[in-house]
Amino acid sequence: MQNKLKIETGELYEQIYKNALEDRDKAITLYDDLAIAVTGSPESHALQGVIIAKYLERMSASNTQLLKMLEIRQNADIASQKHKKQELTDEEKKELFSSIQNENNDE
């Protein structure tokens, strides 16, 4: 079950990542088209300025989403590393158990 959850989470992260990149790419393309159209035309700029701002907001939101996803993954990796460090290996467990048995036998 845990392994299946990991795969689904990985696929979800991949989909979120791809969607954010696609959103950003589409917004950049549309922004570029409008920026060219309004250059040198105050009337066009006045009409299209709000739309250009929306495209910039979309690009910013996509960047924020990507950064947040990276932060979540880094935190998960750090938590995983901490968890791994707290676990004893089989060899360490045997040594600890043997040490405890030896102490009990000495008493």
Secondary structure by P-SEA (a helix, b strand, c coil): caaaaaaaaaaaaaaaaaaaaaaaaaaaaaaaaaaaaacccaaaaaaaaaaaaaaaaaaaaaaaaaaaaaaaaaaaaaaaaaaaaacccaaaaaaaaaaaaaaaaac
